[in-house]
Amino acid sequence: MNDYYGKLMKNIKKLKDQRLSGLSGHLPDERHGKKFISHVTESAIFLKRFVKQPRQVGSVTPSSRFLTRAIMSKIKWDDANHVAELGAGTGVFTRSIVRNLKPDGKLFVFELDPTMKNMIENEHPDLTVYDDAAELHRIIVDHGIGQLDYVVSSLPFAVLPQRVTAAVVDAVDKSLKPGGKFIAYQYSLSMKNQFEKLFGDVKMSFVWRNVPPAFVYECTKAADV
């Protein structure tokens, strides 16, 4: 476990050094300046929450735009009527989902950390952010929705207690429609066998321009026989 977190800290320091080097010699315009300040603020909050709750947050920095692009590219927005996001963090994926989701689409967001949860609710006042991802199926049923088209996950399954991982994955399986997709990223291959046993159809890609580099799992639920 110490090796895992040690590698995370080394990677975040390396990325920060690269970004500072890239900024030297020129100043950003106002639009890019605001985006940069927002990113630094989110990164600082993420790091602070990680230090306090490493097994809950799972990473020291928000997802990069490269990882965001890789995740969002797996979603066919014309077919995305009902979507859930697990472990939303500071809302990096949430912004993209809200921007692309159809006007009549429904998004269920889950984030356990209270600081990050408040950030998302303040930015998206129309969204309700739920705490426990294991309650996914119960919550969508309470809203009169039988099944979801997509579930996007940033949860750090590798460092969560096994019982929590099992409960969340079971809730995802119950909630997805046949042919629906579970799209998750992880920093290791530890969940590969479990995902393959449950979903069968699992495609993988790798995003190295992220801290740390991440494996993206695109899992499709089998159609009813």
N, C-alpha and C positions, 0 to 999 in steps of 0.2 A: 504493500500500500504506500509506504514512504517513497519507493522508487517511482510509483505512478505519479504522485503529486510533485516529486522532484523534477520529473521530466516536464510536467505542465509549467512549472515556474520558469525553467530554463527557456522553454519555447516562447512564453509570453515576453520575457526580457529580450529575446532575439527579435521578435516582431516589433516591439517598441523601438528598438535601436534602428531597425530598417525604416520605420515610418519617420522617425526624427531625421534620419539621414536624407530621406526623400524630400523632406520639407525644407531643408537648408537651401538658402540662396534665393527663395521666392516666398511671397506671402500669399495666402489664399484670398480670393475675392469674398465679398460679404456672404454670399450663398454658401460657398464651400467652407467659409470660416465657421458659420453656424452649424453646419453638419459636422465639422471636425470637433467643435466644442461639445456638441451633443454626444458624439461618439466617445470622446474622452470622459465625459460625465458618466455615461453608461458603463464604460470599462471600469471606472473607479468604483462604482456601486457594485458591479459584478465581482470585482476582486475582493471588496470588503465583505460581501455576503459569502463568498467562497471561503475566506479565512474563518468566518464564523461558523458556517455550516457546509464543510466540504463534501460530505456524503449526500447532501440535499441539492446543492447547486451543481457540483460535478465538474465545473470548468472555471478558469480564472478570467475569462473574457467572453463577451458576446460572440455569436456566430458571425463570421465574415460575410461580406457580400458574395463571395465565391461559393460558400456553403449555402447561403440563402438561395442563390440562383440554381444550384444543383438540386436542392429540395423542391423548390417551386416548379421546376421544369418537369417534375414527375406528375403534376396535377393537370388534368384536362378540365379547364375551368367551365366549359359548357356543360360538363357532367357533374360539377361540384355543387350540389344542392345543400348538402349537410356535411359540415366539416368540423373536426375537433382538433385542437392543438394541446398537447400535453407538455408541461414543463416550459411555459412560454418565456420565462426569464424576464428580460427588460422589454420584450415585445418586438424583437427584430423580425421574426417570422410573422407575427400578428399583423404588422403593418402591411406586409406583402399580401397576406390572405385577405385582409379587409379591402385592400385596393383592387384586388382581382375578382373577389367573390361577386356573384350576381346579386342585384339589388334584393331579390327575394330569397337569397341564400341565408343559411343559418350557421353561425359559428359558435362553438362551445370552447371556451378557453380555460385551461387549468394551470394554476401556478400556486405552489404552497408557500413560498417565501412572501411574507407580508409586505416588505418594502417594494419588491418587484411587482407584486400584485397591485399595489396602490398606484404604481407608475402606469401600468397598463390601463387601469380603470380611469385614471385622470386623463390619459391620452384618448381613450375610447369610451366616453361616458355611456354609450349605448350598449356596451358589452358588460355582461356579468362574468366575473372571473371566479371560478370554483377552486376549492382547495385540493381535494383528494381525487387523483386520476383514477383510482380504483372504483370510484363511484360513477364512472362514465356512463355505463349502461343504464343504471337506475335514473340518472339525470335526464338522459335523452328520452327515456320512456315517460318520465314525468312531464316532459314537454310535448308528448304526443308524437314523437318521432320513433319509428321502428328501427331504422338502421341508418348508418352513416355511409357516405361515399368515400371519404378520405379521413384518415387519422394521421396527423403529423406529430412526431415526438422528438423532443430534445432531452428526454429523461436519461440520466446517467445510470443505466441498468447495471453496469459493471461494478458500481460501488454502492448500489442500493441493497438492503437486506433481501435475501432470496424470496421471502414470503411477500414482500412488497412488489417485487418484479413479477412474481407469479400472478398476483391479484390484478395488477395493471394489464398484463398481457392477456389474461382471461377476459377482462372487461373489454379490451379492444376486439378480441375474437367474437364476443357476443354482440358487439355494437356494429361491426362492419357488415355491409350487405355482401352477398356472393358477388365476386368480381371487384369488390371494393379494395382499396389499397391502404396499407399501413406503411408510412414512409418515416424512417427513423435514422438518425445518425448516431454513431458510437465511435469511441476512440480506440477500440480494439475489436477482435473477432470473437470475443467471448460469447456473444449472443447468436452467432451464426447458426449453430446446430439447433438451438431452440426455435429460432424463427423458421428454419427449414422444416422442422418436424411439424410445426403448427400450420404453416401456410403452404408448404410445398414449393410454390413458385416464388423464388427469392432472387432478385437481381441485385448486384452490388456494383458500386463505383467508389472511387477514392478521390477526395478533395485534399490536395496537399497544401493549397494556399489558405490554410486555416490554422489557428492555434488552439489545440494541437491539430495536426492533420486528421481528417475524419473519414470513416467508412460510412457510406450512405446505403441503407437497405431499402429496397423497394419490394415490399411483400404484397402479393395479391391473394386474397382469400378465394379458396376454391368454390366453384359454382355448385349449387345443390344438385345432387344426383337424383 
